[in-house]
Amino acid sequence: MRRVVANWPEYGGLVLDKSAKNRPAYESYQNVDEIPFNPDKAVFPIGLLRAVAQARLERTIRRLDESVNIKTHFYPLSAITHCATCVRRAKEQNDPRLRSALGGSDTYGKLRYRHKAGVKCGCHNRSVMCDILDADFARLIKLLTVRPEALDLMTGLAIQMDKLNGEPKNEKDLEQEKEEAIALCRRRIEAAVILLAMA
């Protein structure tokens, strides 16, 4: 219905550069009486079309700016956390499409991660407060950090592994590698000479 009403210029025989769905009402003519309708191509009476144009012009809301809504909240865990019941069902039925990610929601001024709408998986709690989930995630990250007292031990083990992996080879192995490299170079030289002779 909105697109039919928004097509009033076309019904009056006008041809505009944008389609009705991409054309806000405030971008139209500011003075309705000056609209140059074409009575020969008009589908509806010109008076009715002028009344529709006037009503749309009065009802339209012009956006003042493109600023960011400061009341919005960023939910950093919304795309990476999933409902545990849905994940269990996905594993049981071997169907990864059953996993549903939690999305952000601001209901009654309380920020929470909410279960995907319309999915019935059998879970009882369909949301969790943002403070609780964010605190649990922060605690998990802190558990993954290396403690300072363990850092010295890990550094010592890494140095020992580097020494074991970087032990020099004996002279017999080095001589064999040199001979193999020399033989490979000679074969390449011979192949190049043959190739030049054929050319």
C-alpha positions in Angstrom: 0.0 0.0 0.0 2.8 2.4 0.8 4.4 1.9 -2.6 1.1 2.4 -4.4 0.5 5.7 -2.5 4.2 6.7 -3.1 3.7 6.3 -6.8 1.4 9.3 -7.1 3.8 11.2 -9.5 3.8 8.2 -11.9 0.0 8.0 -11.8 -0.1 11.7 -12.8 2.1 11.0 -15.9 5.4 12.2 -14.4 8.7 10.3 -14.9 11.2 10.6 -12.1 14.7 9.4 -11.7 14.1 7.2 -8.6 11.6 4.5 -7.9 9.0 5.1 -5.2 10.5 2.8 -2.7 13.8 4.8 -2.8 12.2 8.2 -2.8 11.3 9.9 0.6 8.3 12.2 0.5 10.3 15.2 1.5 12.4 14.9 -1.7 9.3 15.6 -3.8 7.9 19.0 -4.8 7.5 21.5 -1.9 4.6 23.3 -3.5 1.9 20.9 -4.5 0.1 23.4 -6.8 3.3 23.7 -9.0 3.5 19.9 -9.8 3.4 19.6 -13.7 1.1 16.7 -14.1 0.3 15.4 -17.6 -3.5 15.1 -17.8 -3.2 13.0 -21.0 -1.2 10.2 -19.3 -2.7 10.5 -15.8 -4.3 7.4 -14.4 -6.2 9.1 -11.5 -7.8 12.6 -11.3 -5.2 15.4 -10.9 -7.1 16.8 -7.9 -6.8 13.5 -6.0 -3.1 13.2 -6.8 -2.5 16.7 -5.5 -4.3 15.8 -2.3 -2.2 12.6 -1.9 1.0 14.6 -2.5 0.0 17.2 0.1 -0.9 14.6 2.7 2.4 12.8 2.2 4.4 16.0 2.4 2.7 16.9 5.7 3.2 13.4 7.2 6.8 12.9 6.2 9.6 13.1 8.8 12.9 14.5 7.6 15.9 13.1 9.4 18.0 15.9 11.0 21.3 14.1 10.9 23.0 10.7 10.5 24.4 10.6 14.1 24.9 7.4 16.1 22.3 6.5 18.7 24.0 6.9 22.0 21.5 4.6 23.7 22.5 1.6 21.7 24.7 -1.1 23.4 27.4 -3.2 21.9 27.0 -7.0 22.6 30.5 -8.4 21.9 29.6 -12.0 22.7 26.4 -12.1 20.6 27.9 -13.8 17.6 30.2 -16.3 19.4 28.0 -17.6 22.2 25.4 -20.3 21.6 22.6 -21.9 23.5 23.9 -25.0 25.3 20.7 -26.9 24.6 20.8 -26.1 20.9 24.5 -27.2 20.7 23.7 -30.5 22.4 20.8 -31.1 20.0 23.0 -30.3 17.1 25.6 -32.8 18.2 23.0 -35.5 18.9 21.3 -35.1 15.5 24.5 -34.3 13.7 23.0 -31.1 12.2 25.0 -27.9 12.8 22.1 -25.8 11.6 20.4 -26.4 14.9 22.9 -24.3 16.8 21.5 -20.8 17.6 23.6 -17.9 18.5 22.6 -15.6 21.3 21.7 -12.0 20.4 21.6 -8.8 22.3 18.4 -7.4 23.8 17.5 -4.3 25.9 14.3 -5.2 27.6 12.9 -2.8 30.3 16.3 -1.2 30.6 18.1 -4.5 31.4 20.8 -5.6 29.0 20.8 -9.3 28.3 21.8 -11.9 25.8 18.7 -13.5 24.4 18.0 -16.8 22.7 17.2 -16.7 19.0 13.6 -15.9 18.4 11.2 -18.6 17.2 13.5 -21.5 18.0 12.0 -24.0 20.4 14.8 -26.2 21.8 13.5 -27.0 25.3 15.6 -24.7 27.4 13.9 -23.0 30.3 16.0 -19.8 30.5 15.9 -18.0 27.2 18.2 -15.1 28.3 21.1 -14.2 30.5 22.1 -10.9 31.9 25.0 -9.2 30.1 26.9 -8.5 33.4 26.9 -12.2 34.3 28.0 -13.5 30.9 30.6 -10.8 30.4 32.0 -11.5 33.9 32.2 -15.2 33.2 34.0 -14.6 29.9 36.5 -12.2 31.5 37.2 -14.9 34.2 37.8 -17.4 31.4 40.3 -15.1 29.7 42.1 -14.5 33.0 42.4 -18.3 33.4 44.1 -18.5 30.0 46.8 -16.0 30.8 50.3 -17.3 31.8 51.1 -16.7 35.5 54.4 -14.9 36.1 55.8 -17.8 38.3 55.2 -20.3 35.4 56.7 -18.0 32.8 60.3 -18.8 33.9 59.7 -22.5 33.7 58.2 -22.3 30.3 61.1 -20.1 29.0 63.6 -22.7 30.3 61.8 -25.5 28.6 61.7 -23.6 25.3 65.4 -22.9 25.5 66.1 -26.6 26.1 63.9 -27.6 23.1 65.7 -25.1 20.9 69.1 -26.6 21.9 67.9 -30.2 21.2 66.5 -29.2 17.8 69.5 -27.2 16.8 72.2 -29.7 17.5 75.0 -29.6 14.9 75.1 -32.6 12.6 78.2 -34.8 12.5 80.8 -34.3 9.7 79.8 -37.4 7.8 76.2 -36.0 7.3 77.5 -32.6 6.2 79.9 -34.2 3.6 77.0 -36.3 2.2 74.8 -33.3 1.9 77.5 -31.4 0.1 78.1 -34.3 -2.4 74.3 -34.5 -3.1 74.2 -30.8 -3.7 77.2 -30.9 -6.0 75.7 -33.9 -8.0 72.4 -32.0 -8.3 74.2 -28.9 -9.7 76.1 -31.0 -12.2 72.9 -32.6 -13.5 71.4 -29.1 -13.9 74.4 -27.9 -15.8 74.3 -31.0 -18.1 70.6 -30.4 -18.8 71.2 -26.8 -19.6 74.0 -27.6 -22.1 71.8 -30.2 -23.8 68.9 -27.7 -24.0 71.1 -25.0 -25.5 72.6 -27.5 -28.0 69.1 -28.5 -29.1 68.0 -24.9 -29.5 
